[in-house]
Amino acid sequence: MHVKTEKLPDDKSTVDPSFTISLIRKLVPQGPDVDKELSVKQGRTEEKDASSDVGEPKQPHDKDLWDNEGCKLWDLSVIEPQAELMVNNLVLEVLLANLHVRQFLRAKEICIGIIGNLACHKSLANAITSHNGLIATVVDQLFLDDPGCLTETFRLLSTIFQSNASMSWAEALLPDEILSRIMWIIGNTVHATLLQKILEFLSALVDDQDVITILIEPLIKVGLVDCAIGLLLNELEKSMDGNNLDRSDSLDSILRLIEELSAIDNCSKVMSSNDQLIKALSNIVKLPDKFEVEGYCASVVIIIANVLSDGEHLTPILSHDLPLLEGLFDILPLISDDNEARNAFWCILTRLLQQVEGETITNSSKLEQFVSIFLAKFTLMKDDIERHGIQTEADSSVEGVSLKNGLRTSLKAICSITERWIADKSSLGKEDASLTENTIENAKELLTFCRRAMGIADL
């Protein structure tokens, strides 16, 4: 039976404090242990009859109670003055008591959801963290098998890891059984909202330098990197339709997580040895319709650059993957305004072309394949350098210097390979049927531009 309840006003900031306090009181579970805990917090000393009911309170409409009063309190907890009022009136004690004694999962979900809202307020993050037993109780909820409860738990953890109270929570997650449980949830959930909240939690965790310092090794130990790669492969399998990749919020979040992990040395080393990851990233780069995956391109390029820095064995393999090289050039205009991704592109190109330049290529057709790509993508390179070259020279930051060096080294390699190709053609002493005068002129134009760009870089 639906129970008619009082509606909240549109302007929730005008809610009378007594109404909010009454909601808290309605959610107080019954039983001697709970009453004793609340009495101590309130400074009361009266004892309850030992014969009182223990455990679940005998309330006729428990579901209605939580779907109405509980959800009202959940709504009000997003307003900072109301949230502070709640904390000052023992809401944390009431919520923890319910988490301890309730078996009704919807009640647990609402309790964790309210705490998650309270944690969003900077003024309350420390109070929540220092509340006796709260961290342990919240972490215990990770062992529930209910998607709603887990979603709210990870939302709460994500919020906490974006506050200045994160270290205490990080230490609570350190035990292998807890981190292993998190990995198990990641690898087994089919609930889209839960997965999204887990990814937000992991991203917030990785972004906190102090937290990741103590958690990264334990996380690697329980398989975080392989778990993230598994998520990527599964999402790509679901999203891939022939040569097209459907847009997916989950895929975007997964790629961003892997991007963040790839910036951590120990993680990038693990990634560099995962052939499936390298193949998956290469396949995205090679997709013909780049505009369909434009949102993913920056992450993919950054991941490849980070992995190559720790996976030197990959460079000889990828340097002769011509479709990959073509795909990278096609991505350039899509990431040209993203400084980090653009820097990553030129770093990748430097590694690949230096490998080619350092090899003795005696196969004339192989040389011609590389030069053909340079000529076909010349306009893309030229547009990028002309748009950002001067800005790059003015940037004296570490990233700016790295980009400048990557540009110069890549252009030098392009010149070297192109000059070798022209010299090879000249040494043949005969007309190559596939070579036209126009091709030679285009190659010379490419050389002129590259040399001129390098000359500007030297000023």
C-alpha positions as CSV (number, residue, x, y, z in Angstrom):
1,M,0.0,0.0,0.0
2,H,1.3,3.4,-0.9
3,V,1.5,5.7,2.1
4,K,0.8,9.3,1.4
5,T,3.5,11.6,2.8
6,E,4.2,15.2,3.0
7,K,6.0,16.6,-0.1
8,L,9.2,18.6,0.1
9,P,8.9,22.2,-1.0
10,D,10.6,23.2,-4.3
11,D,13.1,25.4,-2.4
12,K,14.5,22.8,-0.1
13,S,16.7,25.3,1.6
14,T,13.6,26.7,3.3
15,V,12.8,23.3,5.0
16,D,12.2,23.8,8.8
17,P,15.0,22.3,10.8
18,S,12.4,20.5,13.0
19,F,11.1,18.7,9.9
20,T,14.6,17.4,9.1
21,I,15.2,16.3,12.7
22,S,11.9,14.5,12.7
23,L,13.0,12.5,9.6
24,I,16.1,11.5,11.4
25,R,14.1,10.3,14.4
26,K,11.8,8.3,12.3
27,L,14.7,6.3,10.9
28,V,16.2,5.4,14.3
29,P,16.1,1.6,14.6
30,Q,14.9,0.0,17.8
31,G,16.8,-2.3,20.1
32,P,18.9,-2.0,23.3
33,D,22.3,-1.8,21.6
34,V,21.2,1.0,19.3
35,D,19.5,2.9,22.0
36,K,22.5,2.7,24.2
37,E,24.8,4.0,21.5
38,L,22.6,6.9,20.7
39,S,22.1,7.7,24.4
40,V,25.8,7.9,25.0
41,K,26.2,10.3,22.0
42,Q,23.4,12.4,23.4
43,G,24.8,12.4,27.0
44,R,21.9,10.4,28.4
45,T,22.5,7.6,30.9
46,E,19.1,5.9,31.2
47,E,19.2,2.1,30.6
48,K,16.7,0.3,28.4
49,D,14.9,-2.9,29.4
50,A,17.0,-5.9,28.4
51,S,13.9,-7.6,27.2
52,S,13.4,-5.0,24.4
53,D,13.4,-6.2,20.8
54,V,16.8,-6.7,19.2
55,G,17.7,-6.3,15.6
56,E,15.2,-5.3,12.9
57,P,12.6,-2.9,14.3
58,K,9.0,-4.0,14.0
59,Q,7.6,-1.4,11.8
60,P,4.6,-2.2,9.6
61,H,5.7,-0.4,6.5
62,D,9.5,-0.6,6.5
63,K,9.8,-0.2,2.7
64,D,7.5,2.8,2.7
65,L,9.4,4.3,5.6
66,W,12.7,4.3,3.6
67,D,11.2,5.1,0.2
68,N,9.5,8.2,1.8
69,E,11.2,9.5,4.9
70,G,14.6,8.0,4.0
71,C,14.5,9.4,0.4
72,K,13.5,12.8,1.7
73,L,16.5,12.9,4.0
74,W,18.6,11.8,1.0
75,D,17.3,14.7,-1.0
76,L,17.9,17.2,1.8
77,S,21.4,16.0,2.4
78,V,22.6,17.7,-0.9
79,I,22.0,21.1,0.7
80,E,25.0,22.1,2.9
81,P,23.1,23.9,5.7
82,Q,20.7,20.9,5.9
83,A,23.6,18.5,5.8
84,E,25.4,20.3,8.7
85,L,22.1,20.3,10.6
86,M,21.8,16.5,10.1
87,V,25.3,15.8,11.3
88,N,24.8,18.0,14.4
89,N,21.6,16.0,15.1
90,L,23.2,12.5,15.1
91,V,22.4,11.5,11.6
92,L,25.7,9.6,11.3
93,E,24.9,7.6,14.4
94,V,21.5,6.8,13.0
95,L,22.8,5.8,9.6
96,L,25.6,3.6,11.0
97,A,23.1,1.9,13.4
98,N,20.9,1.1,10.5
99,L,23.8,-0.2,8.4
100,H,24.7,-2.5,11.3
101,V,21.2,-3.9,12.1
102,R,19.3,-3.7,8.8
103,Q,19.0,-6.6,6.4
104,F,16.8,-4.6,4.1
105,L,19.1,-3.7,1.2
106,R,17.1,-0.6,0.1
107,A,17.6,0.8,3.5
108,K,21.3,0.2,3.3
109,E,21.5,1.8,-0.1
110,I,19.7,5.0,1.1
111,C,22.0,5.2,4.2
112,I,25.1,5.0,2.1
113,G,23.6,7.4,-0.4
114,I,23.0,10.0,2.4
115,I,26.5,9.6,3.7
116,G,27.8,10.1,0.1
117,N,25.8,13.3,-0.2
118,L,27.1,14.5,3.2
119,A,30.7,13.8,2.0
120,C,30.2,16.1,-0.9
121,H,30.3,19.1,1.4
122,K,33.9,20.1,2.3
123,S,32.8,21.3,5.7
124,L,31.8,17.7,6.6
125,A,34.4,15.5,4.9
126,N,36.7,15.4,7.9
127,A,33.8,15.0,10.4
128,I,32.6,12.0,8.4
129,T,36.1,10.5,8.2
130,S,36.8,10.9,11.9
131,H,33.5,9.5,13.0
132,N,34.2,6.4,15.1
133,G,33.6,3.2,13.1
134,L,32.2,4.9,9.9
135,I,35.1,4.1,7.6
136,A,35.1,0.4,8.5
137,T,31.4,0.2,8.2
138,V,31.3,1.7,4.7
139,V,34.2,-0.5,3.5
140,D,32.2,-3.5,4.8
141,Q,29.4,-2.6,2.3
142,L,31.8,-3.6,-0.5
143,F,31.0,-7.2,0.4
144,L,27.3,-6.8,-0.4
145,D,26.1,-8.3,-3.7
146,D,23.5,-5.6,-4.4
147,P,24.2,-3.2,-7.3
148,G,22.4,-0.3,-5.7
149,C,24.4,-0.5,-2.4
150,L,27.7,-1.0,-4.3
151,T,26.9,1.9,-6.6
152,E,26.4,4.2,-3.6
153,T,29.4,2.9,-1.8
154,F,31.7,3.6,-4.8
155,R,30.1,7.0,-5.3
156,L,30.9,7.8,-1.6
157,L,34.5,6.6,-2.0
158,S,34.9,8.6,-5.2
159,T,33.8,11.7,-3.4
160,I,36.0,11.1,-0.4
161,F,39.1,10.6,-2.7
162,Q,38.5,14.1,-4.0
163,S,38.6,15.6,-0.6
164,N,41.5,16.3,1.9
165,A,40.4,13.3,4.0
166,S,41.4,10.6,1.6
167,M,44.4,9.0,3.4
168,S,42.5,7.4,6.2
169,W,40.2,5.8,3.6
170,A,43.1,4.7,1.5
171,E,44.7,2.9,4.5
172,A,41.3,1.2,5.1
173,L,41.4,-0.3,1.6
174,L,45.0,-1.7,1.9
175,P,44.1,-5.2,2.9
176,D,44.4,-7.7,0.0
177,E,40.9,-9.1,0.6
178,I,39.4,-5.6,0.2
179,L,41.3,-4.7,-3.0
180,S,40.7,-8.2,-4.4
181,R,37.0,-7.8,-3.7
182,I,37.0,-4.5,-5.7
183,M,38.8,-6.2,-8.6
184,W,36.2,-9.0,-8.5
185,I,33.4,-6.5,-8.7
186,I,35.0,-4.7,-11.6
187,G,35.5,-8.0,-13.5
188,N,32.1,-9.4,-12.9
189,T,29.6,-6.5,-12.9
190,V,27.2,-6.2,-15.8
191,H,25.5,-3.1,-14.2
192,A,26.3,0.0,-16.3
193,T,25.8,2.6,-13.5
194,L,27.8,0.6,-11.0
195,L,30.7,0.2,-13.5
196,Q,30.6,3.9,-14.2
197,K,30.9,4.7,-10.4
198,I,33.7,2.2,-10.0
199,L,35.6,3.9,-12.9
200,E,35.0,7.3,-11.3
201,F,36.3,5.9,-8.0
202,L,39.5,4.5,-9.6
203,S,40.1,7.7,-11.4
204,A,39.7,9.8,-8.2
205,L,42.0,7.4,-6.5
206,V,44.7,7.6,-9.2
207,D,44.5,11.4,-9.2
208,D,45.4,11.6,-5.6
209,Q,49.2,11.4,-5.5
210,D,49.5,10.6,-1.8
211,V,46.8,7.9,-2.1
212,I,48.2,6.2,-5.2
213,T,51.7,6.2,-3.6
214,I,50.6,3.8,-1.0
215,L,48.0,1.9,-3.0
216,I,49.6,1.4,-6.4
217,E,51.7,-1.6,-5.6
218,P,48.9,-3.5,-3.8
219,L,46.6,-2.6,-6.7
220,I,49.0,-3.9,-9.3
221,K,49.5,-7.0,-7.1
222,V,45.7,-7.8,-7.2
223,G,45.6,-7.2,-11.0
224,L,44.3,-3.6,-11.5
225,V,46.1,-3.1,-14.8
226,D,45.0,-6.4,-16.3
227,C,41.5,-5.8,-15.0
228,A,41.4,-2.3,-16.7
229,I,42.7,-3.8,-19.9
230,G,40.0,-6.6,-19.7
231,L,37.3,-3.9,-19.4
232,L,38.7,-2.1,-22.5
233,L,38.7,-5.3,-24.5
234,N,35.2,-6.2,-23.5
235,E,33.9,-2.8,-24.2
236,L,35.6,-2.7,-27.6
237,E,34.1,-6.1,-28.4
238,K,30.6,-4.7,-27.6
239,S,31.1,-1.4,-29.3
240,M,32.9,-2.5,-32.5
241,D,30.7,-2.9,-35.6
242,G,32.9,-3.9,-38.5
243,N,35.3,-1.0,-39.2
244,N,33.2,1.4,-37.0
245,L,33.4,2.0,-33.2
246,D,30.1,3.1,-31.6
247,R,30.4,5.9,-29.1
248,S,30.2,4.8,-25.5
249,D,30.5,6.6,-22.2
250,S,31.9,3.5,-20.6
251,L,34.6,3.2,-23.3
252,D,35.6,6.8,-22.8
253,S,35.9,6.3,-19.0
254,I,37.9,3.1,-19.4
255,L,40.3,4.7,-21.8
256,R,40.8,7.7,-19.5
257,L,41.5,5.3,-16.6
258,I,44.1,3.4,-18.6
259,E,45.5,6.8,-19.7
260,E,45.9,7.8,-16.1
261,L,47.4,4.4,-15.2
262,S,49.8,4.5,-18.1
263,A,51.4,7.7,-16.6
264,I,52.5,5.6,-13.6
265,D,55.8,3.8,-14.3
266,N,55.0,0.4,-12.8
267,C,51.7,0.4,-14.6
268,S,53.1,1.3,-18.0
269,K,55.6,-1.5,-17.7
270,V,52.8,-4.0,-17.1
271,M,50.9,-2.5,-20.1
272,S,53.9,-2.7,-22.4
273,S,54.0,-6.5,-22.0
274,N,50.3,-6.9,-22.8
275,D,50.0,-7.7,-26.5
276,Q,46.2,-7.5,-26.5
277,L,46.3,-3.9,-25.3
278,I,48.8,-2.9,-28.0
279,K,46.7,-4.6,-30.6
280,A,43.5,-3.0,-29.4
281,L,45.0,0.5,-29.3
282,S,46.5,0.0,-32.8
283,N,43.1,-1.1,-34.1
284,I,41.5,2.1,-32.8
285,V,44.2,4.2,-34.5
286,K,43.7,2.3,-37.8
287,L,39.9,2.8,-37.9
288,P,39.0,4.6,-41.2
289,D,36.4,7.1,-39.8
290,K,38.4,9.0,-37.2
291,F,35.6,11.5,-36.5
292,E,33.5,8.7,-35.0
293,V,36.2,8.1,-32.4
294,E,37.4,11.7,-32.0
295,G,36.6,11.7,-28.3
296,Y,38.9,8.7,-27.7
297,C,41.8,9.8,-29.9
298,A,43.7,11.9,-27.3
299,S,43.6,9.1,-24.7
300,V,44.7,6.4,-27.2
301,V,47.7,8.5,-28.4
302,I,48.8,9.4,-24.8
303,I,48.5,5.7,-23.8
304,I,50.7,4.6,-26.7
305,A,53.3,7.2,-26.0
306,N,53.5,6.2,-22.3
307,V,53.6,2.5,-23.1
308,L,56.4,3.0,-25.7
309,S,58.5,4.8,-23.2
310,D,58.6,1.7,-21.0
311,G,58.3,-0.9,-23.8
312,E,61.4,-0.4,-26.0
313,H,60.8,-3.8,-27.5
314,L,57.6,-2.5,-29.1
315,T,59.3,0.2,-31.2
316,P,60.8,-2.1,-33.8
317,I,57.5,-3.8,-34.3
318,L,55.3,-0.7,-34.5
319,S,57.8,1.2,-36.6
320,H,57.0,-0.9,-39.7
321,D,53.3,-1.0,-39.1
322,L,52.5,1.4,-42.0
323,P,48.7,1.5,-41.5
324,L,49.4,2.5,-37.8
325,L,51.6,5.3,-39.0
326,E,49.0,6.5,-41.5
327,G,46.3,6.3,-38.7
328,L,48.4,8.4,-36.4
329,F,48.8,11.1,-38.9
330,D,45.1,11.1,-39.5
331,I,44.5,11.6,-35.8
332,L,46.8,14.7,-35.6
333,P,44.3,17.3,-36.7
334,L,41.8,15.9,-34.1
335,I,44.2,16.4,-31.2
336,S,46.1,19.5,-32.4
337,D,44.5,21.7,-29.8
338,D,45.2,19.2,-26.9
339,N,48.8,20.0,-25.8
340,E,49.3,16.7,-24.0
341,A,48.0,14.6,-26.8
342,R,49.9,16.6,-29.4
343,N,53.1,16.2,-27.5
344,A,52.4,12.4,-27.2
345,F,51.9,12.2,-31.0
346,W,55.3,13.8,-31.8
347,C,56.9,11.6,-29.2
348,I,55.5,8.5,-30.8
349,L,56.5,9.7,-34.2
350,T,60.0,10.4,-33.0
351,R,60.4,6.9,-31.6
352,L,59.1,5.2,-34.7
353,L,60.9,7.3,-37.3
354,Q,64.2,7.2,-35.4
355,Q,63.9,3.4,-35.5
356,V,63.4,3.5,-39.2
357,E,66.1,6.0,-39.7
358,G,68.6,3.9,-37.7
359,E,68.0,0.8,-39.8
360,T,69.7,0.1,-43.0
361,I,66.8,-0.1,-45.4
362,T,68.0,-1.6,-48.7
363,N,64.6,-2.3,-50.0
364,S,63.7,0.5,-52.4
365,S,60.0,-0.2,-52.2
366,K,60.0,0.0,-48.4
367,L,61.6,3.4,-48.5
368,E,59.0,4.5,-51.1
369,Q,56.2,3.3,-48.8
370,F,57.4,5.6,-46.0
371,V,57.9,8.6,-48.3
372,S,54.5,8.0,-49.8
373,I,52.9,8.3,-46.4
374,F,54.9,11.5,-45.6
375,L,53.8,13.1,-48.9
376,A,50.2,12.0,-48.4
377,K,50.1,13.4,-44.9
378,F,52.3,16.4,-45.6
379,T,49.3,18.9,-45.4
380,L,48.3,17.5,-42.0
381,M,51.9,18.0,-40.6
382,K,52.2,21.4,-42.2
383,D,48.9,22.7,-40.8
384,D,49.8,21.5,-37.3
385,I,53.3,23.0,-37.3
386,E,52.2,26.3,-38.8
387,R,49.3,26.6,-36.3
388,H,51.4,25.8,-33.2
389,G,55.1,26.1,-34.1
390,I,55.6,29.6,-32.9
391,Q,53.6,29.0,-29.7
392,T,55.8,25.9,-29.1
393,E,59.0,28.0,-29.3
394,A,57.6,30.4,-26.7
395,D,56.9,27.6,-24.3
396,S,59.8,27.0,-21.9
397,S,58.0,24.5,-19.8
398,V,59.1,20.8,-19.5
399,E,56.3,19.8,-21.8
400,G,57.1,22.6,-24.2
401,V,60.8,21.6,-24.5
402,S,59.8,18.0,-24.9
403,L,57.4,18.9,-27.7
404,K,60.0,21.1,-29.4
405,N,62.6,18.2,-29.3
406,G,60.0,15.7,-30.5
407,L,59.2,18.0,-33.5
408,R,62.8,18.6,-34.4
409,T,63.8,14.9,-34.1
410,S,60.7,13.8,-36.1
411,L,61.4,16.3,-38.9
412,K,65.1,15.3,-39.0
413,A,64.1,11.7,-39.4
414,I,61.6,12.5,-42.1
415,C,64.3,14.5,-44.0
416,S,66.8,11.7,-43.6
417,I,64.4,9.0,-44.9
418,T,63.2,11.2,-47.8
419,E,66.8,12.1,-48.8
420,R,67.8,8.5,-48.7
421,W,64.8,7.7,-51.0
422,I,65.8,10.4,-53.5
423,A,69.4,9.3,-53.4
424,D,68.3,5.7,-54.0
425,K,66.3,6.7,-57.0
426,S,69.2,8.7,-58.4
427,S,71.6,5.8,-58.0
428,L,69.5,3.5,-60.0
429,G,70.4,5.4,-63.1
430,K,67.2,4.5,-64.9
431,E,63.7,5.8,-65.1
432,D,61.3,4.4,-62.5
433,A,57.9,3.9,-64.1
434,S,56.2,4.5,-60.7
435,L,58.1,7.7,-60.2
436,T,56.8,10.9,-61.7
437,E,58.4,14.3,-61.8
438,N,55.6,15.6,-59.7
439,T,56.5,13.1,-56.9
440,I,60.1,14.3,-56.9
441,E,58.9,17.9,-56.7
442,N,56.6,17.1,-53.8
443,A,59.4,15.4,-52.0
444,K,61.6,18.4,-52.4
445,E,58.8,20.7,-51.1
446,L,58.5,18.4,-48.1
447,L,62.2,18.6,-47.5
448,T,62.2,22.4,-47.8
449,F,59.4,22.8,-45.3
450,C,61.0,20.5,-42.8
451,R,64.4,22.2,-43.0
452,R,62.8,25.6,-42.8
453,A,60.8,24.5,-39.7
454,M,63.9,23.1,-38.1
455,G,65.7,26.4,-38.9
456,I,62.9,28.3,-37.1
457,A,63.2,25.9,-34.1
458,D,66.9,26.8,-33.9
459,L,66.3,30.6,-33.6
